[in-house]
């Protein structure tokens, strides 16, 4: 073992980590900014680098030059790599260490950003963490929109993992950093295992792991765009392929391979059903390729693994299909509006802060990212070698076949008729690049294996690694977090203290809601101020979110803006009266909107109520009323002062009803917790009440401890009849009957597997 090379590499790794903590935080001003390369370099020269920063940088340059000298004169780096790849243990340890240093930016100091999808995923992670701390697994929460199913129509693996990890860490930002960093590192190790087994080469596995980890789209999609759950898709995607490859080659015990196959399929679906569906299709194609060639393996364990994975996955997938009509998912999610990527996005060097050459006019967006020109050249080299060999189709060709399939998926939105499929529309274009990165890593492994057959690989390996480091390693020199969270609170104006302070217990939250027209602020403020937001970021919210809340908020944002005088004019107009009534129906106390010329429009509506009373249930006067929140409000005629309305509008399927005398209502209390809410009130006579919580059929609504029947109002909220007197009303979510049945089947299947395994072990 060349000790001097080991010492230099170890020192270089330590200095890179140290540089991440001492120097790179000074680049926090680059978060969210994008420059041309000359401007970016000019900004770097203006950074007040300390003497320590400069010393570390010079030391790293010196270490790199020392490695180059040792390699040129004595081939010491080459000898080190030969020694590393001599055993499986040393290769895995070396790979893990290199990957950990490569993703050091995840563990940098600073606060998580709230741009892109980060704010939405952080909000859900916070809710999951709060639920776990309260000793519950929330399936419904009153803290988002008008109350919503929680992770019932959206992958839950990432958020529940954050909730569990945060029980130990107890700091959400740090928890998310740890989870993302570990997932990114582990994804590289997963690709190493797959390619190591598939191509029987430790070298190929190591380079593939580097390619998968360093490909910039991996970093951009997860950390820059804030799509945190996708980090687990990158991790789980190689595992079922690895399990099938082990079965094909007869490695490991078939039951274990079958269990790994089924478990990884289930985890993919539990993390993100859309990505998982396409992953499963590509996995089936891989299985067909494996079965089509000699050395066919038994279908029994393969079938058990696939079937078991689908059964476990059905807990999330089946209800998403049969219960989607109760949520915004009743409409097709169409992401084909996203601007198309260009070849410059994929093959011109970029770290998202800057790029080597500018993009074409109109293409400067982030729906596509740099893959790595070094990886593309390696892939092309492997393809040339494969074509020249003139061999028939082999199982080892799967990376190139998969890359072709992934490329077709990326461009499917361009193909007539194909783009009309919901499975294509719901993914857009850029999201399919994940599969391109995966198969591109496999192609890199294939190229390394092919080159090893002609000899001389070890001599060229240091050059190859140096090229990858220069190409993709440079994109890891970044500060992904900021130190300016307080600046976000400028968006809260003078209401900052009201929104960010509370007197509730650690398990309670402010009962009045707020709305900010800059959507990420809603999520950040909800977590920091422990306050419910009427804004719903996802499609799993009940139908009221799409039918009433979002159209009403869009109209409010359009109407309320400009100067203070213009705002007062709007509020004093008939339109302003309807806005006040609407916000009262939504139990929303605060409305905030940035002014076009600077400043904040901030409205405080005072006391809110989660309940209004009326003595009439009436149908809408026209069919158009149901699709227009302002028409609904005009017909209801809400009186915020008395928490009452002339009438509650209902769908035509519910019969009209009325009480002879109007009742009055008094609100005595309203408590909000992570997964339930309760209202204490009294009414003077028999009445109908409409709650500020959206109707969802799998809610347990209890009046004075007894579950009662409720109905859906025309605008999608909960309504019910109440007798006179003082009442205590509570709302909490529960699993649907379909989910309970599937859980029971999964439990029986799991028990059967355990009993079968124990019985077989005894034999």
LUMVEXRO-553904 format. One record per residue (C-alpha): x, y, z negated; residue in three letters. Coordinates in steps of 0.001 Angstrom, whole numbers, plus 500000, padded with zeros to 6 digits. Each point is the difference from the previous one (the first is absolute). Example, Ala and Ser with C-alpha at 12.3 -4.5 7.8 and 13.67 -1.06 7.14 Angstrom:
2
512300495500492200ALA/501370503440500660SER/
***
This chain:
763
500000500000500000UNK/501527503370501040UNK/499716501806496684UNK/500909503447501328UNK/497060499908502450UNK/497649498905497231UNK/501216502830497771UNK/499591502611502731UNK/496492498824500945UNK/498953499903496346UNK/501354503498499417UNK/498281501248503146UNK/496672498571498833UNK/500359501597496566UNK/500881503369501524UNK/497023499845502376UNK/497672499441497049UNK/501719502754498010UNK/499776502362502975UNK/496269499265500185UNK/499515501254496443UNK/502464502887499886UNK/500039501572503456UNK/496968498954502028UNK/497376501464497618UNK/501204503352501347UNK/498338498984503285UNK/496550500041498412UNK/499228503094502086UNK/500020497753503083UNK/496978498001498792UNK/497187500648502442UNK/502186502145502271UNK/501227499265503525UNK/502724501789501942UNK/501996499760503166UNK/503401498407499445UNK/501947503312500097UNK/497607501593497491UNK/500144496936497773UNK/503799500018499933UNK/500016503736499341UNK/497679499503497031UNK/502328497328498632UNK/502877502479500007UNK/497939502364497858UNK/499437497456497244UNK/501950500908496822UNK/501970496775499805UNK/501828499649496684UNK/503640499013499583UNK/498846496561498862UNK/497875499598503137UNK/502919500889502224UNK/502348497715498090UNK/497652497041500364UNK/499556500687503710UNK/503740500231500612UNK/500532496804497999UNK/497426498157502119UNK/501627501186503204UNK/503349498834498664UNK/498610496571499145UNK/498500499626503473UNK/503314500951501603UNK/501756497489497738UNK/497658497253501186UNK/500668500930503610UNK/503745499928499382UNK/499857496617498251UNK/497923498558502815UNK/502164501353502807UNK/503284498981498409UNK/499144496807498139UNK/496393499015500848UNK/499169500096496288UNK/496339500896500528UNK/499639497137502443UNK/501600497616497509UNK/497675501241497271UNK/496936499347502149UNK/501292496543500892UNK/500380499266496290UNK/496508501367499245UNK/498284497916502681UNK/501807496857498916UNK/497368499181497348UNK/496275500611499653UNK/500266501484496522UNK/502628502598500901UNK/498060500950503129UNK/496759500561498093UNK/501736501988497257UNK/501865502123502543UNK/496837500566502043UNK/498020500997496918UNK/502662502470498879UNK/500276501587503438UNK/496214500314500253UNK/499738501551496530UNK/502533502660500931UNK/498219500540503323UNK/496698500863498281UNK/501506502067497174UNK/497906503021501056UNK/496888498389498499UNK/501508500371496536UNK/501007503631500407UNK/498900502630497491UNK/497015502250500637UNK/496217499845500306UNK/498115498023502609UNK/498721502062502885UNK/496296500454500640UNK/500203500346503778UNK/498642497546502545UNK/498339496993498401UNK/502147500178496855UNK/497475502004497990UNK/497182497557500731UNK/502011496910499135UNK/501417501645496892UNK/496467500810498843UNK/498886496386500366UNK/503182498771498311UNK/499275502356497108UNK/496435498713499650UNK/501223496386500007UNK/502655500832497400UNK/497463501782497786UNK/497665497025500289UNK/502678497523498995UNK/500943502169497020UNK/496348499986498967UNK/499959496211500188UNK/497806499742503084UNK/500280499275503712UNK/497842502741501528UNK/497724499019502885UNK/498141503326500000UNK/501074503449498857UNK/498151503289499477UNK/503184502036500542UNK/499919500101503812UNK/497260501268502292UNK/496609499495498323UNK/501113496751498409UNK/501410497322502257UNK/500852496304500227UNK/503666499753499110UNK/502229497721502086UNK/497005497937501093UNK/500377500956503663UNK/503700500885499955UNK/503081497910499316UNK/500665499798496269UNK/503365498220499634UNK/502182503114499938UNK/497789501941497617UNK/499529497154497539UNK/503752499339500112UNK/500584503659499128UNK/497483499726497166UNK/501801497006498524UNK/503468501493500409UNK/498896503289498491UNK/499065498190496798UNK/503755499580499542UNK/501275503249501505UNK/497191502364498921UNK/500945502650502565UNK/498121499781503276UNK/502540501701502267UNK/502811497815498691UNK/497827496900500296UNK/499227500695503651UNK/503665500712500758UNK/501055496690498442UNK/497285498053501821UNK/500802501525503393UNK/503750499546499593UNK/499705496383498901UNK/497512499197502779UNK/502260501534502653UNK/503012498059498719UNK/498076496744499681UNK/498628500373503535UNK/503565499928501309UNK/500739496857498006UNK/496817498401501368UNK/501165500662503562UNK/503421498623499092UNK/498431496717498874UNK/497851499762503124UNK/502776500683502495UNK/502569498021498009UNK/497762496942500247UNK/498780500635503551UNK/503442500581501522UNK/502101498099497449UNK/502416502872499657UNK/500754502047496899UNK/501494502713502167UNK/496822500219502084UNK/497903500139496849UNK/502116502762498482UNK/499887502224503084UNK/496247499398500394UNK/499456500998496366UNK/501939503208500615UNK/497974500695503139UNK/496668499469498233UNK/500998502133497021UNK/501745502834501828UNK/497700500405503009UNK/498843503545499368UNK/496332499354500766UNK/499932497732496929UNK/501099502936497840UNK/497869502566501808UNK/496778498030499852UNK/500297499131496319UNK/501681503001498393UNK/499740502963502366UNK/496392499363501049UNK/499053498795496528UNK/498492496684501092UNK/501169498277496848UNK/497993496729500247UNK/501658499243503341UNK/503239499365498112UNK/498454496696498920UNK/498962499150503567UNK/503663500353500998UNK/500838497694497081UNK/497352497315500551UNK/500077499894503825UNK/503157497832500382UNK/498980497503497296UNK/497334497951501872UNK/502292499808503040UNK/502753498744497701UNK/497678497376498490UNK/499013498695503444UNK/503643499907501085UNK/500887497997496886UNK/497238497520500820UNK/501220499720503576UNK/503570499273498948UNK/499030497759497103UNK/501527502298497387UNK/498514500013496530UNK/497054498059498686UNK/496956500202502286UNK/497567500799497130UNK/502210502891498920UNK/500225501317503556UNK/496246499655500324UNK/499444501940496773UNK/502383502764501095UNK/498271500189503377UNK/496539500275498469UNK/501060502424497296UNK/501731502356502416UNK/497004500008502360UNK/497707500878497100UNK/502347502742498774UNK/500122501530503466UNK/496210500230500135UNK/499771501227496414UNK/502493502760500833UNK/498569501314503278UNK/497388497947501913UNK/500586501739503345UNK/503752499396500037UNK/499387496512498639UNK/497584499100502795UNK/502581500839502654UNK/502748498331497974UNK/497889496859499871UNK/499445500066503770UNK/503743500285500585UNK/500614497214497478UNK/497577497722501857UNK/501876500712503236UNK/503242499098498217UNK/498445496731498794UNK/498901499176503550UNK/503561500583501245UNK/501376497747497271UNK/497491497259500744UNK/500554500201503763UNK/503628498965499788UNK/501678496763498868UNK/500427499265496297UNK/496322500467499359UNK/499138500130496324UNK/496920498777498197UNK/496887502093500218UNK/498706498825496624UNK/502029502263497736UNK/499934502757502590UNK/496214499867500184UNK/499660499896496221UNK/502207503076499663UNK/498161502000502646UNK/496562498970498752UNK/500921500695496400UNK/501335503433500889UNK/496824500888501891UNK/497808498782497138UNK/501862502186497526UNK/499968502913502458UNK/496229499656500411UNK/499503501650496599UNK/500759503331501652UNK/499278499344503667UNK/496549498381499884UNK/498366502694497827UNK/501627502659502174UNK/498114498540502942UNK/496619499294498408UNK/499817502955497576UNK/501583502739502091UNK/496597501442500823UNK/499781501440496476UNK/503122502114500566UNK/501552502334502545UNK/501329496870501693UNK/496595499685501651UNK/501627502161502673UNK/502955498820502075UNK/503331501452498881UNK/501479501502503158UNK/503646501091499776UNK/500628500192503730UNK/499772503783499701UNK/503539500012498609UNK/502458501445502533UNK/501975497405501951UNK/503640499364499265UNK/502684500370502643UNK/503140498007500671UNK/501922502913498470UNK/498285499325496677UNK/501328496449500037UNK/503498500294501445UNK/501326503534499389UNK/501731500235496622UNK/497920501676497319UNK/499686500073496224UNK/496665501842500278UNK/501565503170498582UNK/501803500502503291UNK/500746498110503203UNK/502874499774502422UNK/497966501404502907UNK/496621501746499891UNK/496814498165500877UNK/497982500854503111UNK/497597502891499603UNK/496840498927498184UNK/501586496825498599UNK/501457501357496765UNK/498058497812497573UNK/500734497143497638UNK/497810497278501507UNK/503100498192501178UNK/503515499759498652UNK/503576499105500754UNK/500666496260500249UNK/503765500079500494UNK/501860500137503290UNK/502619497609498609UNK/497293497409499360UNK/498526500524503456UNK/503399499424501620UNK/500551496828497969UNK/496549498804501008UNK/500787500688503665UNK/503303498126499695UNK/498204496967498588UNK/497423500142502772UNK/502710500069502677UNK/501706497029498383UNK/496670498168499884UNK/499209500658503668UNK/503451498905501118UNK/499689496727498109UNK/497068498987502255UNK/498652497752497279UNK/496351499059499784UNK/497828501578497322UNK/501173499178496499UNK/498705500666496505UNK/502952502321499397UNK/498588502338502648UNK/497187501057497645UNK/501523503438499176UNK/499892501105503629UNK/496531498597500587UNK/498833501751496849UNK/501665503241501065UNK/498120499868503294UNK/496724499414498146UNK/500714502837497558UNK/500863502360502850UNK/496702499153501686UNK/498159500776496748UNK/501784503348499708UNK/498765500916503472UNK/496597498285499799UNK/498226503340499578UNK/501040500824503571UNK/498314496906501462UNK/496367500473501112UNK/497462497782498235UNK/502656498753497569UNK/500038503342498198UNK/496266499599499346UNK/500571497120497579UNK/499573501043496379UNK/503142498087499012UNK/502008502267502329UNK/498196503214499113UNK/500451499517496255UNK/503789499738500334UNK/500798502688502533UNK/503391499631501633UNK/502831500823497613UNK/498901497528497342UNK/500874497118502316UNK/503635501112499895UNK/500290498002496782UNK/499841496831502094UNK/502507501453502457UNK/502453500521497126UNK/499423496439498782UNK/500554498298503341UNK/502817502383500911UNK/501820498767496888UNK/499471496445501203UNK/501405500935503406UNK/503078501455498297UNK/500497496699498181UNK/499580498138503295UNK/502648502213501633UNK/502463499382497158UNK/499426496254500234UNK/500506500036503761UNK/503192502011499705UNK/501377497615497375UNK/499918497235502591UNK/502643501721502121UNK/502377500587497073UNK/501610503157498710UNK/496953501055498044UNK/501834500623496753UNK/502455502415501656UNK/497152502046501463UNK/497787499884496915UNK/501616502990498214UNK/499528502067503152UNK/496371498891500249UNK/499321500888496366UNK/501753503345500425UNK/497781500835502982UNK/496836499081498057UNK/501210502043497017UNK/500698503011502209UNK/496668499632501779UNK/497606499088497182UNK/502007500323496805UNK/500147503749500557UNK/496191500198499812UNK/500160498829496371UNK/501913503123498943UNK/496917501863498844UNK/498105501423497044UNK/496406498746500326UNK/498574501709496911UNK/499499503599498958UNK/500278502024496804UNK/497243502472500781UNK/496811498372498804UNK/499143503266498247UNK/499822501626503426UNK/497057497762500799UNK/498149501561497104UNK/500133503354501781UNK/497171498454502022UNK/497939499926496796UNK/500098503764499475UNK/498936501311496609UNK/498011496801499393UNK/503235498075499432UNK/499581499772496238UNK/496365498913500256UNK/500818497308502527UNK/503117498629498328UNK/498991500023496329UNK/497434497911498202UNK/498940499017496507UNK/499028496433500748UNK/501480496900498431UNK/502638498066502008UNK/497253497747501349UNK/497608502785501033UNK/499953502543502782UNK/498406503353500668UNK/496401499471501073UNK/499790502969502387UNK/501382499598503509UNK/502028502287502217UNK/500784500354503698UNK/502937501528501864UNK/499893500385503763UNK/503670498930500237UNK/499268496361499346UNK/503297498809498437UNK/499539502531497178UNK/496832498153498973UNK/501944496823499385UNK/502920501639498217UNK/497757502091497758UNK/497710497078499184UNK/502928498058498566UNK/501724502946498308UNK/496813501495498568UNK/498176496717499339UNK/497017501391501867UNK/497652498501502583UNK/500147501302503558UNK/497023499988502329UNK/502338499446502950UNK/500260496382501137UNK/503164499087501953UNK/499007496518501209UNK/497338498196501982UNK/498925497710497150UNK/497849502678498371UNK/496192499583499987UNK/497896501353502839UNK/499215503227498130UNK/503592501066500579UNK/499599499938503770UNK/496345501018500177UNK/499915502881497539UNK/503254500823498185UNK/502450500438502873UNK/497578501900502310UNK/499021502261497111UNK/503617500694499017UNK/500954500675503627UNK/497170502533500228UNK/501047501576496697UNK/503596500387501194UNK/498779501573503238UNK/497669502438498225UNK/502169501062497055UNK/503201501762501022UNK/501507503334500825UNK/500216502946497644UNK/498468500158496539UNK/497281502278501335UNK/499127497518502758UNK/499825497200497440UNK/497661502049497781UNK/497838500744503027UNK/499693496302500843UNK/499235499002496407UNK/497281502654499813UNK/498349498811503212UNK/497456497170500487UNK/502843497804501230UNK/501859500711496770UNK/496969498968497955UNK/499888496661501803UNK/503733499552499401UNK/499509500585496275UNK/497178497452499949UNK/502121497466501869UNK/502970500306497678UNK/497642499639497048UNK/498628496774501483UNK/503594498765500309UNK/500845501007496403UNK/502899502003501427UNK/501135502938497894UNK/502941501306502048UNK/500398500749503696UNK/503379501150501321UNK/501038500966503494UNK/503165501715501251UNK/499285503301501731UNK/501228500332503589UNK/502127503018499092UNK/501279498662496687UNK/498486499611496582UNK/497330497644498715UNK/496222500087500129UNK/498985498584496632UNK/496448499497498824UNK/499030498880496508UNK/496378498904499906UNK/499931499695496216UNK/498034497234498320UNK/499322496962502133UNK/497686497065499529UNK/500274496415501237UNK/496216499747500028UNK/497020501991501270UNK/496325499378499325UNK/496899500227502180UNK/496418498826499861UNK/499780499148503718UNK/501470497454502383UNK/499394501144503562UNK/500985499007503528UNK/501833502504502156UNK/497855502226502175UNK/502010499215503142UNK/502269497188501144UNK/502863502483500447UNK/500035500858496302UNK/501900496829499038UNK/503008501016502106UNK/500233503597498779UNK/500963500658496348UNK/498742503590500201UNK/496565498825501170UNK/499920497485497139UNK/500813502740497502UNK/497419502344501517UNK/497247497410499622UNK/501061498919496505UNK/500240503567498629UNK/502415499537497102UNK/500020502230496899UNK/503475499792498399UNK/498961501829496825UNK/497435497395498994UNK/501706497006501656UNK/496832499325501970UNK/498685499841503557UNK/496582500398501554UNK/500318496564501538UNK/502453497149500536UNK/500172498869503614UNK/499844496267500649UNK/500276497781503096UNK/496808498995501782UNK/500285496411498735UNK/499303501190496428UNK/496407501098499253UNK/499378503544498862UNK/499037500600496382UNK/499273502899497669UNK/499262500804496367UNK/497296502587499303UNK/502138502254497800UNK/503601501113500610UNK/502377498904497265UNK/502927501855498509UNK/503374498476499262UNK/502714500681497458UNK/503520498682500454UNK/501593498914496712UNK/503243498498501250UNK/501891498555502939UNK/503045497752499575UNK/502208498721502806UNK/502458497144499710UNK/502135498171502505UNK/497327497499501075UNK/496728501165498470UNK/498056503094499051UNK/497197500768497560UNK/497419502779499777UNK/497934500979496950UNK/496880502014500785UNK/496361500485499067UNK/496922500729502120UNK/496722501525498892UNK/497825497634501997UNK/500047497176502553UNK/502230501027502859UNK/502300499002502816UNK/503695500789499756UNK/502726500213502604UNK/503579499394498903UNK/503152501562501413UNK/501338496465500570UNK/499713498297503370UNK/497764496990500416UNK/501774496680500322UNK/498074496743499571UNK/502590498441497700UNK/499666502486497163UNK/498725499120496551UNK/497796502941498999UNK/498748499664496430UNK/497447502180498268UNK/500183499715496224UNK/501985496783500333UNK/497640498280502462UNK/500766499651503692UNK/497420501825502098UNK/499024500047503643UNK/501258502957501983UNK/499392501236503527UNK/502059501773502642UNK/499079503588500740UNK/499948501359503522UNK/503471501456499554UNK/501373496734498589UNK/500011500632496249UNK/498596498056497048UNK/496419500738499002UNK/497789498454497328UNK/496824500534498017UNK/500291500795496287UNK/497407500207497219UNK/499816502976497642UNK/502422500183497093UNK/503715499907499304UNK/502063497607502099UNK/503490498615500394UNK/500820499058503598UNK/503159498145500972UNK/501461499016503370UNK/502716497478500703UNK/500933497925503006UNK/500064496242500293UNK/501054497447502566UNK/497491499165502695UNK/498412496507500034UNK/502054499132503095UNK/503245500852498219UNK/498962497986496957UNK/499256496950502126UNK/503325500320501819UNK/501844500436496696UNK/498341496838498709UNK/501071498103503128UNK/503548501326499650UNK/500026498980496343UNK/498823496486500840UNK/502555499743502801UNK/502799501173497711UNK/498972497556497292UNK/499886497179502537UNK/503481500866501257UNK/501381500030496453UNK/498397496653499121UNK/501166498438503267UNK/503549501282499460UNK/500142498651496446UNK/498648496646501106UNK/502534499752502814UNK/502825501013497634UNK/499107497203497578UNK/500159497484502820UNK/
***
